[in-house]
Amino acid sequence: MASVNVDLRSVDGTEAAMGWAAGHTITVDRPDGKAGGLGLGFNGAQLLALAIGGCFCNDLRYTAHTMGVALGKIAVSVRVDMEGEPLLTTNATMVVQCETMDGSDPQAVIAKAKAACMVANSLRQGIPVAIES
């Protein structure tokens, strides 16, 4: 079984958090004026959308390499819809555009990446989330 660990800690002088994994960091915060937020970083919904789209971008590249297809430009947009109290994500929609370097149809690459995308497939199936203190 593979695992990934990330850590988050509060940022002194703010109510934001800094998250890191290996040598990469990201700032997490609420919008300016909301519950002490200063708008210093991404909120949870934005992070969820970035996880969905970012994982898919990586899987497009992994899949293309495996298939021997050279990709050019990739454009991925993700919308997450939320409602309720507490607020829950009710739907996520991803629009994918990519080009192959030889001008061939990229649909086979997109379809295989869709089948392999860890984040999208995990969310589709539902995953348990344990919160311990």
SULRAPE-V140696 format. One record per backbone hydrogen bond with DSSP energy under -0.5 kcal/mol. NH is the residue of the N-H (numbers start at 1). CO is the residue of the C=O. If there is no record, write none. Layout:
BEGIN
((NH;CO) (NH;CO))
END
This chain:
BEGIN
((7;20) (9;18) (11;16) (12;10) (14;11) (17;28) (18;9) (19;26) (20;7) (21;24) (24;21) (26;19) (28;17) (29;42) (33;37) (34;31) (35;33) (37;34) (39;30) (42;27) (47;43) (48;44) (49;45) (50;46) (51;47) (52;48) (53;49) (54;50) (55;51) (56;52) (57;53) (58;54) (59;55) (60;56) (61;57) (62;58) (63;59) (64;60) (65;61) (66;62) (67;63) (68;64) (68;65) (69;64) (71;69) (72;99) (75;97) (77;95) (79;93) (81;91) (83;88) (88;83) (90;81) (91;81) (93;79) (95;77) (96;94) (97;75) (99;73) (100;104) (101;70) (103;100) (108;105) (109;106) (110;106) (111;107) (112;108) (113;109) (114;110) (115;111) (116;112) (117;113) (121;117) (122;118) (123;119) (124;120) (125;121) (126;122) (130;128) (132;130))
END
